C-alpha cells in the first residue's frame, strides 16, 4: 500500500508543488488548507498534472478538532509535512501577535496530531531566516541561529525548538527541519506557480509582474552592499527542486531530528537575476535603485552538502530555468488563479 502524507498548507506555492512531487513519487496525498492565501484551483491542477487525485479538506490547522476528525477518517498517515503558516515578513512586524498565535498554534496542533495518531514523521517548512543576520557564508546547518529580524522569522525559530523538544520526548518520532533559501520559479508546465496577494514582497514575483506590465518598474533595494555589483545576493532555488527535497526527506527519515539547508549553494545578485530574466525571456524589466530595505542582509547562500550526502538530493535547475518558468507561469496566468 502506498505511504500517505498529509500536507498542511498544501494548496500554497511550495505546498502545491510538493503535493505534485509526492504524487509522482507514488505517495497518497492528503491536503489541508484554509485557502486564506491560496486557491483550490492549485489542487485541481496538481491532480491533472499527476493524473491522480488528492484528498482535499478545507480547514485551519489551528482547529485541533477538525484535524482530529480528518485524521480519524483518512486512516494511517506516514508523515505530516507542515507548510501552513503566515509568511509575510513586513506584515509580521505589524501583526506580531497574530503571527505568533497562528504559526505556533498550528505547529502545536501538528505535534498533538502526530502524538495521538502515531504519525512517525514530521517534516517542517523552516527557513534560512533562522540564521538571522549571520555574517559568515555559506551557511551550514550548524551555523548559529537566532537574532531573527522579524516575528515571522522568530516563529520559524521557535517552531524548530518546539519540534526538537517534542522529538526528544518521543524517541520513535522523526523530525526533519528543512531550511529553505529563496524559492522561485514555477512548475515548467506553467499550470501551478506563485500567486501572491496584493503587492509582492519578494523579488521574483515582483519582477514577473513588471515584465507583464502589471507594475511600471522594480525597486532595487540598495546598490551599496559589499557585493560585486552592490546589490543583495541570495541563493535562489527552483521550487520544483525544493519540492523534491521534501520527498527525499520523507524517504530518508529516521527517528531523531535532522536539519537540512535546501539551496543551490550559489548566490546571485538582484541585478544578475534581473539581467538573466530579461535575457532568457526576451523581455524588458525597468528598474530603479532605491534605499536599502531594513532588515535585509548583504549576502545569504547555503552550503547544501549535507542534503546531498544524507538525502541524495541536489538542486537540478539553474537560474535560467527559474526565470523561464516563473515568467511562463505569469504569462499563462496573469492574474494568478483568479481569472
Ligand atoms: N529585492 C529588491 N526589490 C524588491 C524585492 C526584493 O531589490 O522589490 C531584493 C532584496 O533586497 C533582496 C533580494 O531582492 O536582496 C531578495 O529579496 P526577497 O524579498 O525576494 O527575499 P528575502 O531574501 O528577503 O526573503 C526570503 C524569504 C523570507 C525569508 C528570508 C530569509 O522570502 O521568507 O528569505 O531567509 F524569511
Boltz pocket constraint, residues with backbone or C-beta under 6 A from the ligand:
constraints:
  - pocket:
      binder: B
      contacts: [[A, 87], [A, 89], [A, 127], [A, 128], [A, 129], [A, 130], [A, 153], [A, 180], [A, 181], [A, 182], [A, 200], [A, 201], [A, 202], [A, 203], [A, 204], [A, 206], [A, 218], [A, 219], [A, 220], [A, 221], [A, 222], [A, 231], [A, 232], [A, 233], [A, 234], [A, 270], [A, 293], [A, 296], [A, 297], [A, 298]]
      max_distance: 6.0
